[in-house]
Amino acid sequence: MVKQISIYILFILLPGFVFPQVAGVWDVFDYGATGNGETLDTEAIQGAIDSCHQAGGGRVYLHNGRFLSGTIYLKDHVSLYIENGATLLGSPYQKDYPVTDSKYPSYHGLYNTNRMLIYAEDATGISIEGAGTIDGQGEEFVGIDELEALKERPRMIHMRACRNVKIKDITLRNSASWVQSYMLCEDLLIEGITVESRENVDIGKPRFADAPGRNTDGLDIVDCRNVRIANCFINSGDDGICLKSLSRKEACRNITITNCVITTNASGIKIGTESVGGFQDIVINNCTIYDSRLGGVDVMCVDGARVERILVSNITLRNMKGTALFVRLGNRGRMHRQDEEPVQGSIKDILFQNIYGTGINRYGCSITGIPEAKVENVTLSNIHLTFEGGDEPLLFQGEPGNPVEELTVENVPEHSTKHPRGDMFGKLPAYGFYVRHVRTIEFHQVQLYTEKEEKRPAVITDDVQGLVINNSFNNLQIIQTHETDKPM
């Protein structure tokens, strides 16, 4: 026994001794990775992924280093595990992110991939986990033309038509484009992640005062089903969590977003703007949204989608430079698939409840359809919002010399085909809610306040059928215009 122990110790002390591989774990150092943050480790990481996949699956392990890489491809039953203290570092060179053929059309309708750091297609049982970091070095790509952003600047994570996907506990920093995008995926869990990818953090300044924008959405869900997003912190340069639909044959369905904290240079949680197919059975619950430049929670349909059964509850909002709540049904009709034709979409069965907000800018929240397509069946319950108020000029995104148009009841534009966003109309004639082209809307225990005196009324309704007001609006003025039922 003593002899055996001595031999074991001798092997440990021998230079170059390599421990046997732990069962189910593929260490990237065993495949030639340097982990020095300067030498490209793409081939080593991909070699470990390929070997793991060929063996039936397991864990590809990054630890004790900074691993510089171009595009890597996850495969069935492979878990990419980045240990605490380790970093997967995106290459600063575009040539390391190839555009390759794909079975599925991209955002632009072409059958190829966008550039990205981590990609998976038709993969099952994959994951990215660990307390480590993925850093996209996005500042290296700011010179790329904004119009080519989604084709030329690499995303950090992009997955298409994958099943049983888990993204857990990882930190994602400094992306060059969308931080992560999941398209046509099913059974997707995103839990406990941190996104730190925000340029122009100071929302007291104009949006691009310190750096160009990079479209760094924190999390994009595109035509996915059975999605759970929980316990995440997202600090993003564009929308925080955004649901999109690019095809009339697809939809975002069965999605929960819960226990998340979000701060962003655009909207906190958004359904749309890309809204072709559908958004159904979506629950947003127990979230905090703060220091956001555009809005809190947006529900939008302008490209033909069916939006229905959306529940938003237990939300706190603080320091919204745009709007708190925004619902928009329009008819832009932008298509992303060559074989599809635009149709008029619909929005119905929307519930907002238990929402408290303060420091909300002076645009006014809006719930609007268009004359030929009305929003249907919206309920707001137990809503308490405090707006900044006041009569001084409102500046668009804080830009000096760019005042927002102040509207009256008579001149609010329809903007049926315009890109939807909370400030799209201008400064609305109601400081609280402007409601137009809606069929059945109920306000229960909705209280609206202003920090400074406001000359505008709290609520204006225009072409609203089936209006219910119950114990709401602090006895403040409500203006109703044509075709509007009397409050009950």
N, C-alpha and C positions, 0 to 999 in steps of 0.2 A: 504493500500500500504506500509506504514511504517513497519507494522507488518511482511509483506511478505519479505521485504528487510532484516529485522533483523534476521528472520529465515534462509534466504539464507546465511548471513554472519556467523551465528552460525554453519551451516553445514560445511562451508569452514574451520572454526577454529577447528572443532572437530578432534582429533587425528584419523588417519587411514581413513579419508574421501577420497573416490576415485571418481574422476569426471567420468561422463558417457562417454563411448567410442565415439569418434568422428565418425560420419558415414563414412564408407568406409576405416577406418584406424584401423589396428590391432597392438597395441603397445606390443612389446615383454615383457615389464615389467609386463603386465597383465597376462602373461603366465609363470611367475616365473623366468625370466631372472634376473641375478644379475648385469651384466655389470661391474664387478670388474676386468676383465682380468685374473682371476685366477680360477674361478669356471666354469666348462663346461656348456655352455648355449645352447648346441645343441638341446635338447628336447624342451626348451622353444621357440626357434626360429622356429623349425619345427612345433610345436603346433600352433603358430600364422599363419604360412603358410597354414597349413591344414584347419584351421578355415576360413581363408580368401577365400581359394579355394572353400570350401563347401558352403560358402555364395554367391558365384558367382563372386568373385574377388574383388580386392581393393589393398590397400597399407599395407605392413608389415613394421613397423616403428622401426628403431634402432636409439636411440638418447642418448646423455648424458652418455656415457660409452664405455668400451672396452669389446666386447662380444666374449669370447673364444668359439670356435666351431669346431666340426668335420664336416663331410659331411652333408649338407642340400640339400633338393630336392625342386626345384621350380616347381609349378604346374600352370595349365591354369589360365590366367588372374590375376596372382599375380605379383605385383611390389614390389621388395625388395628395400626399400628406406633407405639409410644410411645418416643420417643428418651430416651436417658440424660439425666436432669435434668428431664424433663417429667413432669407428673402429670395423670392423668384423675381429677378430684375429684367424688365423688358429691354430689349436692344434699342438703342437710339437711332438705328438705321432702318429705313423703310424696306430696303432690299431683303431684310431678314424676316419679312412678313409676306409671304407669297399669296397671290390671288389664285385659287384653284377651282376646278370644276365642282359642281354640287348637283345633287338630285333635286334640290329645292330652289325656287327663285328667291333672290335676295330682296332687300328693301326696294331696289330699283327694278325688279322684275327679271333680272338676268340670272342665268343658272350658274352662278359662281359664288365664291365666298367673299365676304369682306376681309380686310386684313384684321388679324387678331393675334393675341399672345397665346391663348388656350382655345382650342376648337374641338368640338365633337359633333358627329353627325350619325344618326341612326344607332347610337350607342345605348346600351342598357346597363343599369347598375353601376353608374359612375359617380365619383364624388371628388370634391376639393375640400380638404379639411386641415385642421391644425391651427395653432395659435400664432403661426408665422405670418409673413407679409408677402403680398404681390405688389410690386411697384412698377408702373408702366412707363416711368420717365416721360410723362406726357409733355412737359415743357420743351422737349426736343423737337416737337412736331407743330409748333405754333405757326410756322411760316406757310403751312399748306392752306390753300385757298378754302374759305369757308364753304363754298358751294360744293366742293369735292370731299367734304369732311367724312361722310359715311363710307366713301370708297377708299380713301387714301390714308386717313389716320387710323392706326390700329386700335381696336377695342381690346380690353383685357381678357374678357371671357365671352365666348359666343358659342351657343349650342343650338343645333337644329334637329328636330324630330327625335329627341332622346327620351328614354323612359327610366323611371326610378333614379332620379338625379338628386344628389344631396350636396349643398354648399353650406359648410358649417364652420363657425368660429374664426374664419380667416379675416385678415385685414387687407383691404384693397385700396391702394394709394395712387394718386397722380396719373390717372388715365389720359390717353391722348384723344379719346372719343368716348362713346358710351362705355361706362365701366363694365357692365355685364348685360348681355342680351340673351334671352331664351325664347326660341321660336318653334312653335309646333311641338312643344315638349309636353309630357304627361307624367303625373306623379312626381312633382317637383317640390323639394323642401329646401328653403333658404332660412337658416336659423343662426342667430347669434353673431352675424357678421358685422364688421365695421367698414364703412366706406369713407375715406378721407380724400376727396378728389374735387377740390373747389378752388378755383382761381377767383380773385376779386372778392375776398371774404367780407370786406367792410360794406354793408348794404346802405350805409349813409352816403356813399359816393355813387356816381353813375356806374352802371353795370360793368363796363369795360375800362374803367378808369386806370387800373393798374396792369392789366394783362389782357390779351385777346381771349375770346371765348373758345372752348374746345368741344362743345356739345357733350359735356361729361354728365349725362344722365346717370343717376346712382344705380338704378335697376329697371330694366325694361322687360316686360312680359308680353310676348307677341303670339296671339292665337294659341295659348296653352290651356291645358285642362288639369284640374286637381292640383292646385298650387297652394302651398302653405308658406307664408312669409311671417317670421316671428322673431321678436327680441333683437331687432337690428338697429344700429345707429348709422344714419346716412347723412353725410355732409357733402353736397354735390354742387357742381357748377351749373348744372341745368336741372331738369325735373328730378325729384327725389325718387319716387316709385311711380312708374308710368306703365299703364296697360294699353296695348295697341292691337289693332286688327287690320291685316293687309289683304284679306281675301274674303269674298262673299261665301266661300265654301267652308270657312273656318270661324272660330270664335274663341274668346277668353271665357271659360266657364269654370264654376266651382273653385272660387279663389277666396282665400282668407288672408287678411293683412292685420296683424295684431301685435300690440306691445312694442311698437317701433317709435323711435325718436328721430325726427327729420328736420334738417335745416338746409336751405337751398337757394340758389340764385334764380329759381323759376317757381314752379308749383310744388308743393309738398307731396301730395298724392293726386294722381291724375288718371282719368279714363279718357282716352283720345290723346292727341287730335286724330291720328291715323285711325279711322273708325269705319272700316268697310264691311266686316262680317257681323260680329255680335259681341256683346258683353252681358253675360247672364249669371245670376246667382253669385254675387260678389259681396263679401262682408268685410268692412273696414272697422276695426274696433280697438279701443284702448291705445290711442296714439297721441303723441305730442309733436306739434309742428311749430317751429319758432324761427325768427329772423329769416323770413323768406321774402324774396324780392317780388314775386308775382302773386302767388295765391296759396290758400290752404288746401281745400279739397275741391277738385274740378270733375264734373261729369259732362262729357261732350260727345256729340254725334253729328258729324257733318259730311260723311262719305257714304251713308247708306246703311249703317249698322242698326241692329235691333238691340237697344239697351234696356234691360228690364231686371227687376228684383235686385236692387242695389241698396244695401243697408250700411249707413255710416253712423257710428255711435261712440260715445265716450271719447271725445276729441277735445284737446286743449290747443288753442291758437294764441300766439304772442308775436307782436311786431310783424304784421303782414303789410308789406309795402304795396301790395295790390289788393286783392279781394279775399274774403274769408271763405265764402261758398259761391260756387259758380256752376250753373247748369245751362247748357246751350245745345239746342237742336237747330242745325242749319242745313244747307244743301250745297256744299262745296263740290262734292262729287269727284274727288281725286282718287284715281285708281292706281294700283300697284301691280296688277296682273293684266297681261295683254288680251286675255280671252274673256274679260269681264266688263260689263257695262254698269254705269252708276245708276242707283235707284235712290229714292227718298227714304231716309232712315226714320227711326222712331225712338222716343224715350218715354218710359212709363214705369210706375211702381218704384218710386225712390223714397227712402226714409232717411231723414237727418234727425238724430235725437241726442240729447245730453252733450251739447257742444258749448263750451265756454271760450270766449276769445277777448283779447284786449290789444290795444295799439294797432287797430285796423285802419288802413288808409282810407281816403275819401272818395274812391271811385264809386262805391256802392256795390252791393252784391246783386247779382241778376239771375233770374230763372226765366229763360226766354225760348220760345219756339219761333216759327215763322208763320205767316198767314195761312199757308197751305198745309202746315204740319205742326200740330200743337203738342207740347209736352203734356203728359197725362199722369194724374194720380201721384202728386208729390205731397209728402207730409213732413212738416218741421215741428218737432216737439222738444220742449225744455231746452231752448236755445237762448243763451245770454251773450250778447256781443257788445263790446264798447269800441266805438269808432273815434278817430282823432277829432273830427269835426273842424269847424272854423271856415272862414271865407277867403283866406289868402289863396293866391294862385296855386294850383296843383301842378307840379312838374313831372313830366314823363320820365320815370326811372331816375328821378333826381337830377336830370340834365338841365343845367342853367340855360335859360332862353328857349326852352321847349315846353311851354305850358299846355296842359290838357284842355281840350274843348269842354266848356261847361254847357250842358244840354238842358233843354226845357222839355216839358211833356210833349210839346208839338213837334220837336225835331230830333227825337232819338232815331238814328238810322236803323234800317232793317239789317243790313250787311249779311244777307242770306248766304252769299258765297265766300265770305271772308274767313281767313284763318281764325279759329276761335281762341280767345284768351280773355281773362277777366277784365282787362282794360280796353277791350276791342271797341266799345261804343264811345268812350270818353268818360267824363265825369257825369254820372247819371243824375236825373232830377230828384231821386230819392237817396238819402244817405245810407239807408238800411237795405231794403229789398226793392228792386224794380222787377215786376212780374208781368210778362206779356205773352200772349198767345199760349195760354195754358188751360187745360181742361181738368178741373178738380185739383185744388190745392188747399191744404189745411195748415193753419198756424195754431199750435197749442202751447201756451205758456212760453211765448217768444218775447223776450225783453231786449230792447235796443237802447243804448246810451251813447252819449257823445262827451268827450273830454272838454271840448269847446263848443260854444253856442253854434247851432246850425240853423240856417234859414230854410233848408230843404225839409220836406216831410220824411217821416220814417219809412213809409211804404207807398208805392204807387202800383196799382194794378191796371192793366190795359188789355182788353179782349181776354178776359178770364171768365170762364164758366165753371160754376161750382166752387165758390170761395167760402171757406169756413175759418172764422177767427174766434178763438176761444181763449179768454184770459191772457191777452197779448198786447204788446206795444205800449205799455205804461200810459195808456190813454192819450198817446200822441197822435198827431194828425195822420190820417190815411186818405190818400187821394185815389178815387176810382174814375176811370174814364169809360169809353163806350163799350157796350156789350159785356158789362161786368155785373155779376150778381151782387146783391147787397150782402154785407157781412152778417153772419148769424151768431 
